[in-house]
Amino acid sequence: MKTDAQIKENVLDELAWQPNIDETEIGVSVENGIVTLSGTVNNYIKKIAAEKAAKSVDGVKAVAEDIEVKYGDDYKKTDKEIAKAVVDAFEWNTAVPKDDVTIKVEDGWVYLSGDVKWEYQRKAAKRAVENLLGVRSVINKISIKQDVKPYEVKERIKNAFERSAELDANKVTVLTDGHTVTLQGKVHSIKEKEDAETAAYRAPGVFHVKNELKVQYYTEYA
């Protein structure tokens, strides 16, 4: 089992390994496997990249992100300019059903709401916004709604887990209640936990996923 000091060192090394991150701008602290990131960066995509880098490190149970985005005067954008950029980004992204997504921009924070049919559309909307100049944060409140009823949801999700080279299907329990799926059990990393949730959302008829999977070290598996 890794100590907090070892996890911190690994996270710092991973941040330094990423070409689009200046690790000297980001502070890292670790307590009981929970990583807290702090500091200031000059664009939102660096903030997202730092969070993803920390989540990829073995032994990290959760990531608390407290990084602030501050643009220089030459790169500041008004909320109106950001809103127009978001609309244009959606126009060019075929994965985003633009007519179903509502956009609100306030002090550089972009709020997305509305209803879409698939999780990949929900994620595509957020990704389309993250790279835009002037964006300080993205709050994704888009919901998933499908006209179809759940059909063999549990079996389809289990089959998807079994096909995945990254997931141990025998360690994950799938519970269904109408359009809601609950995932329970153990996984090796935060990435594996997120991959399981993504796979569950891909099943037709799934509106909500409660991800109760616990991140455990390899040595804790029987």
C-alpha atoms as one frame of an Amber mdcrd trajectory, in Angstrom:
protein
   0.000   0.000   0.000   1.346   3.432  -0.927   1.858   6.069   1.720   0.502
   9.595   1.273   4.071  10.788   0.690   4.551   8.255  -2.123   1.231   9.208
  -3.718   2.162  12.890  -3.563   5.498  12.191  -5.244   3.778  10.149  -7.963
   1.202  12.894  -8.588   3.931  15.528  -8.860   5.840  13.311 -11.289   2.679
  12.790 -13.380   2.011  16.540 -13.487   5.601  17.152 -14.602   5.169  14.477
 -17.300   2.234  16.297 -18.910   3.422  18.661 -21.681   0.541  21.144 -21.246
   0.950  21.555 -17.468   3.467  23.659 -15.558   3.748  21.636 -12.359   5.321
  24.596 -10.544   1.921  26.379 -10.697   0.103  23.587  -8.878   0.254  22.625
  -5.223  -0.371  19.027  -4.161  -1.338  17.694  -0.744  -2.442  14.158   0.148
  -4.336  12.823   3.151  -5.535   9.219   3.382  -5.221   8.815  -0.382  -7.296
  11.941  -1.118  -5.389  14.423  -3.289  -6.026  18.168  -3.088  -4.820  20.318
  -5.978  -4.397  24.076  -5.560  -2.785  27.008  -7.340  -3.502  29.276 -10.298
  -3.368  28.532 -14.027  -3.982  30.749 -17.056  -6.646  28.635 -18.789  -9.364
  26.147 -17.916  -7.982  23.250 -19.964  -4.861  23.201 -17.766  -7.094  22.878
 -14.726  -8.887  19.884 -16.280  -5.594  18.307 -17.372  -4.176  18.541 -13.845
  -7.251  16.831 -12.405  -7.066  14.020 -14.974  -3.360  13.546 -14.323  -3.927
  13.178 -10.577  -6.788  10.712 -11.106  -4.572   8.507 -13.255  -2.112   7.817
 -10.413  -2.430   4.454  -8.685  -3.486   4.741  -5.039  -5.450   7.982  -5.439
  -8.914   7.486  -3.927 -10.353  10.920  -4.761  -9.287  14.323  -6.068 -10.373
  17.618  -4.496  -9.653  20.358  -7.008  -9.133  23.948  -5.817  -7.255  25.380
  -8.801  -8.200  28.911  -9.851  -8.219  30.082 -13.475  -6.956  33.628 -14.091
  -6.571  34.969 -17.626  -4.201  37.789 -18.427  -5.623  41.104 -19.646  -4.816
  40.199 -23.257  -6.938  37.040 -23.055  -9.967  38.221 -21.094 -13.347  37.796
 -22.757 -16.733  39.257 -21.885 -19.585  36.909 -21.003 -21.258  37.874 -24.289
 -18.155  36.896 -26.256 -17.889  33.588 -24.386 -21.575  32.807 -24.956 -21.184
  33.420 -28.708 -18.098  31.180 -28.759 -20.067  28.401 -27.007 -22.901  28.670
 -29.547 -20.384  28.525 -32.418 -18.631  25.513 -30.846 -21.924  23.641 -30.628
 -22.688  24.502 -34.267 -19.477  22.770 -35.359 -19.866  19.719 -33.111 -22.171
  17.042 -34.538 -22.223  15.186 -31.204 -23.996  18.082 -29.463 -27.776  18.464
 -30.053 -27.544  22.253 -29.857 -31.298  22.828 -29.888 -31.636  20.792 -26.680
 -28.936  22.583 -24.671 -29.384  25.917 -22.862 -26.342  28.118 -22.241 -25.773
  30.651 -19.486 -22.509  32.552 -18.897 -21.759  34.485 -15.741 -18.340  35.939
 -14.892 -16.638  33.377 -17.136 -18.547  30.445 -15.631 -20.516  28.505 -18.255
 -23.704  26.769 -17.121 -25.165  24.088 -19.413 -28.680  22.706 -18.955 -31.357
  20.884 -20.938 -32.182  17.294 -21.905 -30.285  14.970 -24.255 -30.729  11.280
 -25.091 -27.204   9.979 -24.477 -24.363  10.473 -22.023 -21.842  10.970 -24.843
 -23.870  14.028 -25.945 -23.778  15.412 -22.419 -19.997  14.954 -22.229 -19.465
  16.306 -25.754 -21.196  19.549 -24.784 -18.864  20.017 -21.828 -15.743  19.149
 -23.826 -16.718  21.635 -26.559 -16.704  24.426 -23.970 -13.588  23.534 -21.984
 -11.088  24.723 -24.606 -12.700  28.104 -25.240 -10.754  31.222 -24.321 -12.123
  33.073 -21.300 -13.904  30.089 -19.727 -13.137  29.809 -16.020 -15.344  26.825
 -15.178 -18.064  24.632 -16.701 -21.125  23.508 -14.730 -22.816  20.694 -16.624
 -26.450  20.325 -15.528 -27.620  18.613 -18.719 -29.958  15.681 -17.996 -30.422
  12.452 -19.932 -33.915  11.650 -21.159 -34.932   8.854 -23.519 -38.314   7.891
 -24.880 -37.451   4.180 -24.716 -38.069   2.145 -21.594 -35.205   0.257 -19.910
 -34.789  -3.138 -21.548 -32.468  -5.725 -20.057 -30.397  -2.843 -18.694 -28.557
  -4.881 -16.084 -27.590  -7.637 -18.532 -26.400  -5.163 -21.150 -24.199  -3.333
 -18.648 -22.675  -6.559 -17.317 -21.935  -7.665 -20.878 -20.250  -4.321 -21.557
 -18.086  -4.747 -18.462 -17.055  -8.230 -19.572 -16.022  -6.930 -22.998 -13.831
  -4.236 -21.465 -10.135  -4.945 -20.985  -9.988  -2.233 -18.306 -12.781  -3.462
 -16.008 -13.028  -6.522 -13.780 -16.713  -7.396 -14.181 -16.592  -9.864 -11.297
 -15.799  -7.036  -8.858 -18.732  -4.826  -9.855 -22.371  -5.277  -8.848 -25.082
  -3.670 -10.991 -28.420  -2.738  -9.403 -31.312  -1.292 -11.388 -34.375   0.659
 -10.317 -36.345   1.953 -13.290 -34.084   4.331 -15.210 -31.511   4.489 -12.374
 -28.455   2.219 -12.152 -26.361   1.787  -9.005 -22.795   0.464  -9.269 -21.240
  -1.167  -6.208 -18.027  -3.076  -5.569 -14.294  -2.468  -5.924 -12.092  -1.062
  -8.679  -8.361  -0.438  -8.992  -8.391   3.292  -9.799 -10.516   6.406 -10.219
 -10.197   5.972 -13.994 -11.647   2.461 -13.762 -14.480   3.840 -11.615 -15.244
   6.513 -14.219 -14.989   3.984 -17.083 -17.588   1.808 -15.362 -19.938   4.766
 -15.033 -19.461   5.681 -18.688 -20.224   2.109 -19.760 -23.387   2.080 -17.638
 -24.617   5.351 -19.167 -24.319   3.838 -22.649 -27.087   1.322 -21.951 -30.421
   2.375 -23.518 -32.934   3.631 -20.968 -30.380   4.695 -18.334 -31.012   8.251
 -17.107 -29.007   8.236 -13.872 -25.996   6.305 -12.529 -25.170   6.207  -8.821
 -21.496   5.346  -8.745 -20.806   3.787  -5.331 -17.692   1.896  -6.460 -14.817
   1.964  -3.990 -11.237   2.502  -5.101  -8.973  -0.138  -3.567  -5.299  -0.915
  -3.918  -4.261  -4.005  -5.851  -2.855  -5.535  -2.698  -6.284  -5.364  -1.020
  -7.881  -7.702  -3.546  -8.386 -11.238  -2.351
